[in-house]
């Protein structure tokens, strides 16, 4: 009974933290992106690193939740919510950017030296490319934006902050989590 309760506690905290991070992600994307690349459509998401960072720190499900719910919150707050696009394409694919890096890096078993941080950037690049192709296709299908322009602007908006921000913030974020939870943190 104690192991089950302890196990639930280790999974519950990352789950709750990923939901809080998703809400923060959506709010930051809606209100703290000062550079509009395509006004009203695509802005430079300086906080695009949050889903992959949450995924690496808390597990792939947590990263997916952060990216998916963050997209839904952002699109609702920004007034760009389109059910088929936001829920099925954009949400899922941004969720993938949070989940994919977590399959390659686990803070409990990975030493984040310089070479590993470069690999984190490369995996974020791959996750970003995987994300922007279907999202750009969806925007083109809906007649919102031409495909190649969407690829270009989404690449600028999302991939650059993920490739730069995620590796830069992993080690400081791990230190903060370890200070807050010295007994350890489960992954979800």
C-alpha positions in Angstrom: 0.0 0.0 0.0 2.8 2.4 0.8 4.6 1.7 -2.5 1.4 2.4 -4.5 0.7 5.6 -2.6 4.4 6.7 -3.0 4.2 5.8 -6.7 1.1 7.8 -7.2 2.6 10.8 -5.4 5.6 10.6 -7.7 3.4 10.6 -10.8 0.8 13.1 -9.5 3.3 15.9 -8.9 4.7 15.8 -12.5 1.2 15.6 -13.9 0.0 18.6 -11.9 3.2 20.5 -12.7 2.8 19.8 -16.4 -0.7 21.2 -16.3 0.5 24.3 -14.5 3.3 24.6 -17.1 0.8 24.2 -19.9 -1.3 27.1 -18.5 1.8 29.2 -18.1 2.9 28.3 -21.6 -0.4 29.3 -23.2 -0.5 32.6 -21.3 3.2 33.4 -22.1 2.6 32.6 -25.8 -0.5 34.8 -25.9 0.8 37.8 -24.0 4.7 37.7 -23.9 5.6 37.4 -27.5 6.5 40.9 -28.5 7.7 40.2 -32.1 4.9 39.5 -34.6 6.3 37.7 -37.6 2.9 37.7 -39.3 0.6 39.9 -37.2 -2.4 37.9 -35.9 -1.1 34.6 -37.3 2.5 33.8 -36.2 4.6 35.5 -33.5 8.1 34.7 -32.4 7.4 32.3 -29.5 10.3 33.1 -27.2 8.9 30.5 -24.7 8.7 27.7 -27.3 11.3 25.8 -25.2 8.8 25.1 -22.4 7.2 21.9 -23.8 10.5 20.2 -24.6 12.0 21.4 -21.3 9.0 20.1 -19.3 9.2 16.8 -21.3 12.9 16.2 -20.5 12.5 17.1 -16.8 9.1 15.5 -16.1 8.6 12.8 -18.7 7.2 12.5 -22.2 3.5 12.5 -21.1 4.2 15.7 -19.1 5.9 17.3 -22.2 3.0 16.3 -24.4 0.4 17.8 -22.0 2.4 21.0 -21.7 2.6 21.4 -25.5 -1.0 20.3 -26.2 -2.8 22.2 -23.5 -0.4 25.2 -23.9 -1.5 25.4 -27.6 -5.2 25.2 -26.7 -4.8 27.9 -24.0 -2.8 30.1 -26.3 -5.2 29.8 -29.2 -8.2 30.6 -27.0 -6.5 33.6 -25.4 -5.1 34.9 -28.7 -8.5 34.4 -30.5 -7.0 32.0 -33.1 -8.8 28.9 -31.9 -10.0 26.7 -34.8 -11.3 23.4 -33.5 -10.0 21.1 -36.2 -6.6 22.9 -36.4 -6.0 23.7 -32.8 -7.2 20.4 -31.3 -6.2 17.9 -33.9 -3.1 19.3 -35.7 -1.5 22.2 -33.9 -2.1 20.9 -30.4 -1.0 17.3 -31.1 2.1 18.4 -33.0 3.2 20.9 -30.4 2.6 18.2 -27.9 5.1 16.1 -29.9 7.7 18.8 -29.4 7.3 18.3 -25.7 7.2 14.5 -25.8 10.0 13.6 -28.3 13.0 15.0 -26.4 11.9 13.1 -23.3 12.5 9.8 -25.1 16.2 10.6 -25.5 17.0 12.4 -22.3 16.2 11.5 -18.7 17.7 13.7 -15.9 18.0 10.7 -13.6 20.3 8.8 -16.1 21.7 11.5 -18.3 24.7 13.7 -17.5 24.0 17.1 -19.2 27.5 18.0 -20.4 28.2 20.2 -23.4 27.9 17.3 -25.9 24.6 16.2 -24.5 23.3 19.8 -24.5 24.2 20.0 -28.2 22.3 16.7 -28.8 19.3 18.2 -26.9 19.4 21.1 -29.4 19.5 18.7 -32.4 16.6 16.6 -31.0 14.6 19.9 -30.5 15.4 20.8 -34.1 14.1 17.4 -35.3 11.0 17.7 -33.1 10.4 21.2 -34.5 10.6 20.0 -38.1 8.3 17.2 -37.3 5.8 19.7 -35.9 5.9 22.5 -38.5 5.2 20.3 -41.6 1.7 19.2 -40.6 0.9 22.5 -38.9 1.9 24.4 -42.1 -0.1 21.9 -44.2 -3.2 22.5 -42.0 -2.8 26.3 -42.2 -2.5 25.9 -46.0 -5.5 23.5 -46.2 -7.6 25.9 -44.2 -6.6 28.8 -46.6 -5.0 30.7 -43.7 -1.4 30.8 -44.9 0.6 29.4 -47.9 2.4 26.2 -47.0 6.1 27.3 -47.6 5.6 30.6 -46.0 4.1 28.9 -43.0 7.0 26.5 -42.8 9.5 29.4 -42.9 7.7 31.5 -40.3 6.9 28.6 -38.0 10.5 27.6 -38.2 11.6 31.0 -37.1 8.9 31.3 -34.5 9.2 27.9 -32.8 12.3 26.0 -33.8 14.9 28.7 -32.9 13.7 29.2 -29.4 13.5 25.5 -28.8 17.0 24.8 -30.2 18.5 27.6 -28.1 16.4 27.8 -25.0 16.0 24.2 -24.1 19.7 23.3 -23.8 20.4 26.6 -22.0 17.7 26.0 -19.3 17.9 22.3 -18.6 20.7 22.5 -16.0 19.3 25.5 -14.1 15.8 24.0 -14.1 17.1 20.7 -12.8 18.8 22.5 -9.9 15.6 24.3 -9.0 13.6 21.0 -9.0 16.3 19.3 -7.0 16.3 22.1 -4.4 12.5 22.0 -4.2 12.3 18.2 -4.1 15.5 16.8 -2.6 13.9 13.3 -2.3 13.5 13.2 -6.1 10.8 13.6 -8.7 9.0 11.0 -10.7 8.4 11.3 -14.4 5.0 11.1 -16.0 
